[in-house]
Amino acid sequence: MPSDRRTRREILKIGGGLLLTAPLARVSPVFAAGGPDAFAVAESYSGTDEQLLDETERTAFQFFWEQAHPKTGFVKDRAKTSGNDTSTVASVAATGFGLTALCIADSRAYKPKSEIRDRVAVTLQATYDMSEGHNGFYYHFVDWETGKRAWKCELSSIDTALLLCGVLTAREHFKSDQQIVDVANKINERVQWRWMLNVGDTLSMGWKPESGFLDARWNHYCELMMMYLLGMGAPKDPLPASTWSAWTRPKYTYEGITYISSGDPLFTHQYSQAWFDFRNKRDAYANYFENSVKATQAHKLFCLSLKKRFPTYANDMWGITSSDSQHGYVAWGGPPAMGPIDGTVVPCAPGGSIPFLYDDCILVLRKMRTMPGVWGRYGYTDAFNPGNGWVNPDVIGIDVGITMIMAENQRSGFVWSTFMGASEARKGMSAAGFHESHSAG
């Protein structure tokens, strides 16, 4: 494996240990014309919020359409913001986001239904026939044309879950299409969830044929909820309901806001809720939607607390989550402070939290929309630094995806209502003990 590559979530603290997870990309030193001064004079977006969200979704969909191989539907892990891209590595997580993006695009008639339907069918069939994996789980990174494992990466439990969320969304949206339904069911039914427990109470983070299961486990609150719910809701050999209580839910307090958090980046509060609708529901431990509201509020306050060091952080300019930086892919954010924070802002931080803290997040997205170089063919760049004028030349599929899905959930709730039509989603939430609750906390 090349020395500049790692698996997805670069050096996250998991259960007191270190997990090496994301490709450590070498990011070119691209700077906006006019540098930071050009950022400083940029005016906020002049259109309506609805216009901005629609533009965001349309451009995001363009990424998932153009940067997926037409013969397999496998979506690139990343691509150039200009669209002039020659990379050939897809990620199964980006493909899961891509399947969901196709359903959104169909619901909004961004392309003819027949073209979108055919791409969905191609993606599902290629996933079943070609995407390399083991026991129903898939390798994190694959060649976008052949589906073969890339970089000797891990068989990833979380990235398989992200793929499955897209598979089930597509099945529910195209439920009158028997071909799509049948292949989606085959993909879902062959996942051997209990195998990934590796004789433990919690799921392993992955497996490699060269060395077996990874030591790290999904054992504390983060983006893991989708995985356990899918496993407990599986049609064959589901995870036992006890696994829902096997992972910890440590509480953290910042500026008087107390919420469940493990000190991971903001995306960990977003990903499961892109598909699972936790609004007005709770289990024995929390209302997780309200928990993500609190996490976003705390994150905004944390960013604003950094103003003395980084004056460009402001009420309309904040948000740090795992992303590219000038020096490679970094897991960063807070509170508490995590990673080498340098004034960079990451559009998918507020973008992925739109339903949780709408007024605050849309204000940031409106400001970012007009900043030089920040908006491109696929919408917002992955990251940029308004303090020195650096702009990332790339977008990353999962970051484009979370912004698109959450924009649509804010506008219509389409992904929530479609995905929750899946019997697996409802069965998993029932096994976890979710019930109606209209009170926060």
C-alpha positions as CSV (number, residue, x, y, z in Angstrom):
1,M,0.0,0.0,0.0
2,P,1.5,3.4,-0.9
3,S,2.8,5.2,2.1
4,D,0.5,8.2,1.6
5,R,-2.7,6.1,1.9
6,R,-4.6,5.2,5.0
7,T,-8.2,3.9,5.6
8,R,-11.1,6.4,5.8
9,R,-11.3,8.2,9.2
10,E,-7.7,9.4,9.6
11,I,-6.4,8.7,13.1
12,L,-9.6,8.9,15.2
13,K,-9.5,8.0,18.8
14,I,-11.7,5.0,19.2
15,G,-12.3,3.5,22.7
16,G,-9.1,5.1,24.0
17,G,-7.0,3.7,21.1
18,L,-6.1,5.0,17.7
19,L,-7.8,3.9,14.5
20,L,-6.0,4.7,11.2
21,T,-8.8,5.1,8.8
22,A,-8.7,7.4,5.6
23,P,-6.7,8.0,2.5
24,L,-4.1,10.6,3.4
25,A,-4.4,12.5,0.2
26,R,-1.7,14.9,-0.9
27,V,-3.6,18.1,-1.5
28,S,-2.2,20.7,-3.9
29,P,-1.5,24.2,-2.7
30,V,-4.3,25.9,-4.6
31,F,-5.2,29.4,-3.5
32,A,-8.1,31.6,-4.5
33,A,-7.4,34.6,-6.7
34,G,-6.9,37.5,-4.5
35,G,-6.1,35.3,-1.5
36,P,-7.8,36.0,1.9
37,D,-8.7,39.5,0.9
38,A,-11.0,38.2,-1.8
39,F,-12.7,36.0,0.9
40,A,-13.1,39.0,3.2
41,V,-15.1,41.1,0.7
42,A,-17.3,38.3,-0.5
43,E,-21.0,39.1,-0.1
44,S,-23.6,36.6,1.1
45,Y,-25.7,34.6,-1.5
46,S,-28.5,36.8,-2.9
47,G,-31.0,34.1,-3.7
48,T,-33.5,32.4,-1.4
49,D,-32.6,29.5,0.9
50,E,-34.7,27.2,-1.3
51,Q,-32.8,28.2,-4.4
52,L,-29.5,27.6,-2.6
53,L,-30.5,24.2,-1.3
54,D,-31.7,23.2,-4.8
55,E,-28.5,24.4,-6.4
56,T,-26.6,22.4,-3.7
57,E,-28.5,19.2,-4.5
58,R,-28.3,19.6,-8.3
59,T,-24.5,20.1,-8.3
60,A,-24.0,17.3,-5.8
61,F,-26.0,15.0,-8.0
62,Q,-23.8,16.0,-10.9
63,F,-20.8,14.6,-9.0
64,F,-22.6,11.3,-8.3
65,W,-23.6,11.1,-12.0
66,E,-20.4,12.1,-13.6
67,Q,-17.9,10.5,-11.2
68,A,-19.5,7.1,-11.2
69,H,-18.3,4.6,-13.8
70,P,-21.2,4.2,-16.3
71,K,-20.6,0.4,-16.5
72,T,-20.7,-0.3,-12.8
73,G,-22.1,2.8,-11.0
74,F,-19.3,2.7,-8.5
75,V,-18.6,6.2,-7.3
76,K,-15.2,7.7,-6.9
77,D,-13.9,8.4,-3.5
78,R,-12.9,11.9,-4.5
79,A,-12.6,14.0,-7.7
80,K,-11.4,17.4,-8.8
81,T,-13.8,20.2,-8.2
82,S,-13.5,21.1,-11.9
83,G,-14.8,17.7,-13.0
84,N,-11.5,17.1,-15.0
85,D,-10.6,14.0,-13.0
86,T,-8.5,11.0,-13.8
87,S,-8.6,9.0,-10.5
88,T,-10.0,5.4,-10.7
89,V,-10.7,4.4,-7.1
90,A,-14.2,4.2,-5.8
91,S,-15.4,3.8,-2.2
92,V,-18.4,1.6,-1.3
93,A,-19.6,4.4,1.1
94,A,-19.6,7.0,-1.7
95,T,-21.6,4.4,-3.8
96,G,-24.1,4.1,-1.0
97,F,-24.5,7.9,-0.9
98,G,-24.7,7.8,-4.7
99,L,-27.6,5.4,-4.8
100,T,-29.4,7.7,-2.4
101,A,-28.5,10.7,-4.6
102,L,-30.0,8.9,-7.6
103,C,-33.3,8.5,-5.7
104,I,-33.4,12.1,-4.7
105,A,-32.6,13.1,-8.3
106,D,-35.5,10.9,-9.6
107,S,-37.9,12.5,-7.1
108,R,-36.9,15.9,-8.3
109,A,-36.7,15.0,-12.0
110,Y,-33.1,16.1,-12.4
111,K,-32.7,13.6,-15.2
112,P,-35.2,11.4,-17.1
113,K,-36.5,8.5,-14.9
114,S,-35.4,5.9,-17.4
115,E,-31.7,7.0,-17.2
116,I,-31.7,7.1,-13.4
117,R,-33.5,3.8,-13.1
118,D,-30.9,2.2,-15.4
119,R,-28.0,3.6,-13.4
120,V,-29.5,2.3,-10.2
121,A,-30.0,-1.2,-11.7
122,V,-26.4,-1.2,-13.1
123,T,-25.0,-0.2,-9.7
124,L,-26.9,-2.8,-7.7
125,Q,-26.0,-5.6,-10.2
126,A,-22.4,-4.6,-10.3
127,T,-22.3,-4.4,-6.5
128,Y,-23.6,-7.9,-6.2
129,D,-21.5,-9.4,-9.0
130,M,-18.3,-7.4,-9.0
131,S,-17.6,-5.4,-5.8
132,E,-15.0,-7.4,-4.0
133,G,-15.8,-8.5,-0.4
134,H,-16.3,-11.4,2.0
135,N,-19.3,-12.7,3.9
136,G,-21.5,-10.0,2.5
137,F,-19.1,-7.2,3.6
138,Y,-17.2,-5.0,1.1
139,Y,-13.7,-3.6,0.8
140,H,-13.6,0.1,1.6
141,F,-11.9,1.1,-1.7
142,V,-12.3,-0.7,-5.0
143,D,-11.4,0.0,-8.6
144,W,-14.3,1.9,-10.1
145,E,-14.4,-0.3,-13.3
146,T,-13.6,-3.8,-12.0
147,G,-14.7,-3.7,-8.3
148,K,-11.4,-5.1,-7.3
149,R,-9.9,-4.3,-3.8
150,A,-7.6,-1.2,-3.9
151,W,-4.6,-0.5,-1.7
152,K,-5.0,-3.7,0.3
153,C,-7.6,-1.8,2.3
154,E,-9.8,-3.3,5.0
155,L,-13.2,-5.1,4.6
156,S,-15.1,-2.3,6.3
157,S,-18.2,-2.8,8.5
158,I,-19.2,0.9,8.6
159,D,-18.7,1.5,4.9
160,T,-20.7,-1.6,4.1
161,A,-23.5,-0.1,6.3
162,L,-23.3,3.1,4.3
163,L,-23.6,1.2,1.1
164,L,-26.6,-0.8,2.5
165,C,-28.4,2.4,3.4
166,G,-28.2,3.4,-0.2
167,V,-29.2,-0.1,-1.4
168,L,-32.3,-0.1,0.8
169,T,-33.2,3.5,-0.2
170,A,-33.1,2.5,-3.8
171,R,-35.2,-0.7,-3.2
172,E,-37.9,1.3,-1.4
173,H,-37.9,4.1,-4.0
174,F,-38.1,1.7,-6.9
175,K,-40.2,-0.9,-5.1
176,S,-42.4,-1.4,-8.2
177,D,-39.3,-2.5,-10.2
178,Q,-38.8,-6.2,-9.5
179,Q,-35.3,-6.3,-10.9
180,I,-34.1,-3.6,-8.5
181,V,-35.9,-5.1,-5.6
182,D,-34.5,-8.6,-6.2
183,V,-30.9,-7.6,-6.5
184,A,-31.2,-5.2,-3.5
185,N,-32.5,-8.0,-1.4
186,K,-29.7,-10.3,-2.5
187,I,-27.1,-7.7,-1.4
188,N,-28.8,-7.2,1.9
189,E,-29.4,-10.8,2.7
190,R,-25.9,-12.1,2.3
191,V,-24.4,-9.8,5.0
192,Q,-23.3,-12.1,7.8
193,W,-23.5,-9.6,10.7
194,R,-22.8,-12.1,13.5
195,W,-19.5,-13.0,11.8
196,M,-18.4,-9.3,12.2
197,L,-18.9,-9.6,16.0
198,N,-15.9,-11.8,16.0
199,V,-17.0,-13.6,19.2
200,G,-17.6,-10.3,20.9
201,D,-20.4,-8.1,22.1
202,T,-19.7,-5.3,19.6
203,L,-18.9,-5.2,15.9
204,S,-15.3,-5.2,14.6
205,M,-14.3,-2.3,12.5
206,G,-13.1,-4.6,9.8
207,W,-11.2,-7.5,8.5
208,K,-8.2,-8.1,6.2
209,P,-7.4,-11.4,4.5
210,E,-3.8,-11.0,5.4
211,S,-4.2,-10.5,9.2
212,G,-7.9,-11.2,10.1
213,F,-10.1,-8.9,12.2
214,L,-9.0,-5.4,13.2
215,D,-8.4,-5.0,16.9
216,A,-10.6,-1.9,17.1
217,R,-14.3,-2.3,17.7
218,W,-17.4,-0.1,17.3
219,N,-17.9,0.2,21.1
220,H,-18.8,3.8,21.8
221,Y,-21.2,6.4,20.4
222,C,-20.4,7.8,16.9
223,E,-21.8,7.0,13.4
224,L,-22.2,3.4,14.5
225,M,-26.0,3.5,15.1
226,M,-26.9,2.7,11.4
227,M,-24.7,-0.4,11.6
228,Y,-26.3,-1.9,14.7
229,L,-29.8,-1.1,13.5
230,L,-29.3,-2.6,10.1
231,G,-27.8,-5.7,11.8
232,M,-30.6,-6.1,14.2
233,G,-33.1,-5.6,11.4
234,A,-31.4,-8.0,9.1
235,P,-33.8,-10.6,7.4
236,K,-31.3,-13.4,8.1
237,D,-29.4,-14.2,11.3
238,P,-29.8,-10.7,12.7
239,L,-27.6,-9.2,15.5
240,P,-29.0,-9.8,19.0
241,A,-30.8,-6.9,20.5
242,S,-28.3,-6.9,23.3
243,T,-25.7,-5.3,20.9
244,W,-27.6,-2.0,21.1
245,S,-26.7,-1.7,24.7
246,A,-23.2,-3.1,24.3
247,W,-21.6,0.2,23.2
248,T,-21.1,3.2,25.5
249,R,-22.7,6.6,25.4
250,P,-20.3,8.9,27.2
251,K,-21.8,12.4,28.0
252,Y,-19.9,15.6,27.4
253,T,-20.7,19.2,28.6
254,Y,-19.5,22.3,26.8
255,E,-20.7,25.8,27.5
256,G,-23.6,24.4,29.5
257,I,-24.7,22.0,26.7
258,T,-24.7,18.3,27.8
259,Y,-24.9,15.7,25.1
260,I,-23.7,12.2,24.2
261,S,-20.4,12.5,22.5
262,S,-17.1,10.6,22.2
263,G,-15.0,13.6,21.1
264,D,-15.2,12.5,17.5
265,P,-15.7,15.0,14.5
266,L,-19.1,16.4,13.8
267,F,-19.9,13.9,11.0
268,T,-20.4,11.2,13.6
269,H,-23.6,13.0,14.7
270,Q,-24.8,13.2,11.1
271,Y,-24.3,10.0,9.2
272,S,-26.8,7.6,10.8
273,Q,-29.4,10.3,10.7
274,A,-29.1,10.9,7.0
275,W,-31.3,7.8,6.6
276,F,-32.7,6.8,10.0
277,D,-35.4,9.2,11.2
278,F,-35.0,9.7,14.9
279,R,-37.2,12.8,15.1
280,N,-39.6,12.6,18.1
281,K,-38.2,9.1,19.0
282,R,-36.0,7.9,21.8
283,D,-34.7,4.7,23.2
284,A,-33.8,4.0,26.8
285,Y,-30.8,6.4,26.6
286,A,-31.6,9.4,24.5
287,N,-33.5,11.3,21.8
288,Y,-30.6,11.2,19.2
289,F,-32.0,13.8,17.0
290,E,-32.0,16.3,19.8
291,N,-28.6,15.0,20.8
292,S,-27.3,16.0,17.3
293,V,-28.9,19.4,17.7
294,K,-26.9,19.9,20.9
295,A,-23.7,18.6,19.3
296,T,-24.1,21.1,16.5
297,Q,-24.8,24.0,18.9
298,A,-21.7,23.0,20.9
299,H,-19.6,22.8,17.8
300,K,-20.6,26.2,16.6
301,L,-19.7,27.7,20.0
302,F,-16.4,25.9,19.9
303,C,-15.5,27.3,16.6
304,L,-16.4,30.8,17.7
305,S,-14.2,30.3,20.8
306,L,-11.2,30.1,18.4
307,K,-11.7,33.6,17.0
308,K,-8.7,35.0,18.8
309,R,-6.4,32.6,17.0
310,F,-8.4,32.5,13.8
311,P,-10.3,35.8,13.3
312,T,-12.1,34.4,10.2
313,Y,-14.3,32.1,12.3
314,A,-17.6,34.0,12.7
315,N,-21.3,33.5,13.1
316,D,-21.5,33.0,9.4
317,M,-18.2,31.2,9.0
318,W,-17.7,28.0,11.1
319,G,-17.6,24.3,10.8
320,I,-14.8,21.7,11.1
321,T,-15.1,18.0,10.5
322,S,-13.0,15.3,9.0
323,S,-11.8,16.6,5.6
324,D,-8.8,17.5,3.5
325,S,-6.4,20.1,4.7
326,Q,-3.4,21.8,3.0
327,H,-1.3,18.9,4.3
328,G,-3.5,15.9,3.8
329,Y,-6.7,14.3,5.1
330,V,-7.3,15.1,8.8
331,A,-9.9,14.1,11.5
332,W,-10.4,17.4,13.3
333,G,-13.0,19.5,15.1
334,G,-14.3,19.8,18.6
335,P,-15.2,20.2,21.4
336,P,-12.8,19.2,22.8
337,A,-10.2,20.4,20.3
338,M,-9.2,17.7,18.0
339,G,-6.5,17.7,15.3
340,P,-4.2,20.5,14.0
341,I,-6.9,23.2,13.7
342,D,-5.5,25.9,11.4
343,G,-8.5,28.1,10.5
344,T,-9.8,25.8,7.8
345,V,-13.6,25.5,7.4
346,V,-15.4,22.5,6.0
347,P,-18.7,23.1,4.2
348,C,-20.1,19.6,5.0
349,A,-19.9,20.4,8.7
350,P,-22.8,22.9,8.6
351,G,-24.1,21.2,5.4
352,G,-24.6,17.8,7.2
353,S,-26.3,19.5,10.2
354,I,-28.9,21.5,8.3
355,P,-31.9,19.7,9.8
356,F,-30.5,20.0,13.3
357,L,-29.7,23.8,13.4
358,Y,-31.2,25.2,10.2
359,D,-30.9,28.9,10.7
360,D,-27.3,28.8,11.9
361,C,-26.2,26.3,9.2
362,I,-27.9,28.0,6.2
363,L,-26.3,31.3,7.2
364,V,-22.8,29.7,6.8
365,L,-23.7,28.0,3.5
366,R,-25.0,31.3,2.1
367,K,-21.8,33.0,3.0
368,M,-19.6,30.2,1.6
369,R,-21.6,30.1,-1.6
370,T,-20.0,33.3,-3.0
371,M,-16.5,33.0,-1.7
372,P,-13.9,32.8,-4.6
373,G,-13.1,29.2,-5.6
374,V,-15.3,27.6,-3.0
375,W,-18.2,26.8,-5.3
376,G,-17.5,24.6,-8.3
377,R,-19.0,22.1,-10.7
378,Y,-20.0,19.8,-7.8
379,G,-21.0,22.5,-5.4
380,Y,-18.9,23.4,-2.3
381,T,-15.3,22.4,-2.3
382,D,-14.4,19.9,0.4
383,A,-12.5,22.5,2.6
384,F,-10.9,25.9,2.4
385,N,-9.0,28.3,4.6
386,P,-10.4,31.9,4.6
387,G,-7.4,33.0,6.6
388,N,-4.8,32.3,3.9
389,G,-6.8,31.8,0.8
390,W,-6.2,28.1,0.4
391,V,-9.0,26.2,-1.5
392,N,-9.1,22.4,-1.8
393,P,-9.0,21.3,-5.4
394,D,-11.0,18.2,-4.6
395,V,-14.4,17.2,-3.4
396,I,-14.9,13.9,-1.4
397,G,-17.9,11.7,-2.2
398,I,-19.1,11.1,1.3
399,D,-18.9,14.8,2.1
400,V,-20.8,15.8,-1.0
401,G,-23.3,13.1,-0.1
402,I,-24.1,14.0,3.5
403,T,-24.7,17.7,2.4
404,M,-27.0,16.6,-0.4
405,I,-29.0,14.1,1.7
406,M,-29.4,16.5,4.6
407,A,-30.5,19.3,2.3
408,E,-33.2,17.1,0.9
409,N,-34.3,15.9,4.3
410,Q,-34.6,19.5,5.4
411,R,-36.7,20.4,2.3
412,S,-39.0,17.4,2.1
413,G,-37.9,14.6,4.5
414,F,-37.8,12.4,1.3
415,V,-34.8,10.2,2.3
416,W,-36.1,9.7,5.8
417,S,-39.6,8.7,4.6
418,T,-38.3,6.5,1.8
419,F,-35.7,4.7,3.9
420,M,-38.0,4.2,6.9
421,G,-40.3,2.3,4.6
422,A,-37.8,-0.5,4.7
423,S,-38.9,-3.3,7.1
424,E,-35.3,-3.7,8.1
425,A,-35.1,-0.1,9.4
426,R,-38.4,-0.5,11.4
427,K,-37.4,-3.9,12.8
428,G,-34.0,-2.6,13.9
429,M,-35.4,0.4,15.7
430,S,-38.1,-1.8,17.3
431,A,-35.4,-4.2,18.6
432,A,-33.5,-1.2,19.9
433,G,-36.5,-0.1,21.9
434,F,-37.3,3.1,20.2
435,H,-40.7,4.7,21.0
436,E,-42.4,8.0,20.3
437,S,-41.2,10.9,22.4
438,H,-41.9,14.6,21.8
439,S,-39.7,15.9,24.6
440,A,-36.0,16.7,24.1
441,G,-33.2,14.9,25.8
